[in-house]
Amino acid sequence: MPIDTIALEKAIKRAIPVTHLEIEDQSSGCGESYAIVLVSDAFEKKTTLQRHRMVNELLKDQIAQMHAFSQKTYTPKQYEDLQTRMS
């Protein structure tokens, strides 16, 4: 059964404090491929690998129903710096 954007958003927000979240359904609406950008204080002092493992564990039931899942994880400061560089 495909995952919808709302269910994915609820699962993430229920598990960790979210400063910013972007969810992109990359499967033309069928819910089998998602890319997320997730900003959270929970990522402070964690490596990228630790962050991704954390998200994968939190969303293991949802990810198991997908064909593809990609993530970019940032602390609020990292995301702010990224936004500044991009403008």
N, C-alpha and C positions, 0 to 999 in steps of 0.2 A: 504494500500500500504506500503510495507516494506521500511524502511529507509536504505540508504547505508552509508558506512563509510565516504565518501567524503562529503555528505550533512551534516552529523553530525559534522564533523570537521569544515566546513564552518560556520555553525550556531554558534558554540562555539567561533571561532576566530572573528567572526563579532561582537559578544556581549561583550567580555571581553579581556583584554590583556593576552596573553598566553605565559608563559615561557617554559612550557613543556606540551605535550599532548600525551597520549597513548589511542588508541581506540581499543578495542578487540571485534570483533563480536563473541559472544559465542553461536550463533545459527547455526553454520555450513554454513554460507553464506546466510541464508534466511532473515537476517536483522530484526529479532524480539527480539533479546536479546543482549545487549551491556554492557560492563564494561569499565569505563574510569578512567584514572589517569590524573588529571588536576592540573597544578601548575600555580598560578597567583598571582601577586601583589594585585589584587582586593580582595584577601582573608585575607589580613592583618587586624588584630584586629576584626576578625569575628570568632565566634564559629563554630564548625563542623556543627551544625544544621543550622546556618545562611548561611553557604556556600552551603550546600545541597539544602536548600530552594531557594537560589539564582540561582543555576544551574537548578533546577527543573522548576523554573519560566521561565528562558531563553529558555529552551528546551521543554516547555509544549506541543507544537504542535507535536514535534518529539516523545516525550515520550508517548503521547496518541496513537501512532501507533505501539508501541512496546509491547511485552509480559513482558519483564523484563529489568530493567536498574539499574546498580549499579555504584557508583562513590566513588573515593577517591580524596579528595581535600587537597592541601597543599600550603603553602606560599613557595616562593623560598628557604628561609632559612630552613624551615622544611624538604623540599625535599632534600636539600643538606645534612642535618644531617642524614636523612634516608639512603641516598646513602652511606655515610661514614660508618654508622653502618653495612650496608650490605656487605661492602667489606672487 
